[in-house]
Amino acid sequence: MDCKEFRDIQLDRYLDNEMNSKEIREFREHMEHCPDCKAFFHTYKNLMDVQEMNFEYKPGVNSRIKFTKAVKKRRNLPYQVAAGFAVVAIAVFGTKTFIDFNTINQRYETIVNKSVEMLNSAENNRELNLSSKSAMNVGADIQSRTEKIYNLINDGEK
């Protein structure tokens, strides 16, 4: 067997297991006596092994799980964006409602405090003026202050 036949014909047949026992023996004998063909054989076999690894690559279970998660994340992206907008909207409207509630609460607290002050001052005036004429004025004063409080609470609506 010469080197050209070894490289062009017999090498692929040997690697593909297409030789009979006599041909295999001749092939191995040639490799033992020819260091160039032996080096070529090992280089060629390594190259073919690398190519087979690339073609026979099968992803592991973890790779499949990661890939599936990545695909699901991309599928859920529109829902995640919509949920983000919903959270922002709720936060904005919740903050506005909280601020409005605090403003209204402060307003009613002021109204109640002023009302209590007005009623207390009217009661004190009534106790000081015991005459019947001044008692009538104090009663009218209490009536007018009560109406003012009612108007203050209801913004003038009856």
Secondary structure by P-SEA (a helix, b strand, c coil): cccccccccaaaaaaaccccaaaaaaaaaaaaacaaaaaaaaaaaaaaaaaaaaaaccccaaaaaaaaaaaaaaaaaaaaaaaaaaaaaaaaaaaaaaaaaaaaaaaaaaaaaaaaaaaaaaaaaaaacccaaaaaaaaaaaaaaaaaaaaaaacccc
